[in-house]
Amino acid sequence: MRALVVSGLFVWAAMAASAQTGLTLQGAERDETLPVEVTADSLTVDQETQIAVFAGSARAVQGDITLEADVLRVTFDETAGDITQVAGDGAVRFENGSEIAEADAASYDILGERLVLEGNVTLIQSQTVITANRMVLNTETNDAELTGNVRTRFVPRN
């Protein structure tokens, strides 16, 4: 039962985090009333370290919002009932309707209000594409820094 609660909180936190950023993918609205479905080859919850690991083709879906990675990790504070960090490793993909963010790894420090995407970062919104090796985003101020082989293709609106 505890694993189900943790998995539901994890997905909510990850998707809520994405909804708070200036680089938010706006293709679909997040409906908190919709059920969250998480699938993976395995789930391990370590109460001592307060980390839940969804391993093997991990996929979380709520409505039109999908978060995928080879491994999804959530760090939680059981005493406070809060998620403190969400991380994905290997083929991380966030899709919100028609918009997509991809990276080799992603980490969202909820308390530190910092989202980091690393390795083959690609952000796609309509026909606009931004790529870089790394992106650091302050989720409070929406200030972002992209570094390493940054390339941007903007398509003007007609």
C-alpha positions, 0 to 999 in steps of 0.5 A: 500500500505504501508503494502505491501512495509513494508512486502516486505522490511521485508522479504528482510531484514530477508533473506539478514541477513541470507545470511550474516552470517557465519552460513548461510544456503547454500542449495539454492541461494537467487535470489533477482529478485524473488517475495516475498510472505508473508502470515499470518492470520493478518498484523498490522502496527503501524506507531507510533512505526514503527512496522509491525506484521504478526500474525498467521502462518506467512510465507515468501517465496522467491524462495527456501528460507522460513521463518516461525513463529507464529508471525513475527515482523519487526521494521522499520525506515520509514524516512531512509527507512530501516529495523532495526530489524526482530524478530520471536516468536513461532516455528521459522523456516528458511529453505534454500533448504535442510538446516534448522535453528529452535528456539522458538524465533529469533531476528536480530538487523540489526544495531547492527549486532547481531542475537540471536536464543533462546529456542530449537535452532537446526541447521541442515546442511546435516547430521550435527546437532547442538543444544543449548538453545541459540545462539548469532551470530555477523553477521559482524565477523561471531563469534558465541556463543552457550550456554546451553545444547550444543550438536553437531553431525558431520558426516565426509565427505567421 
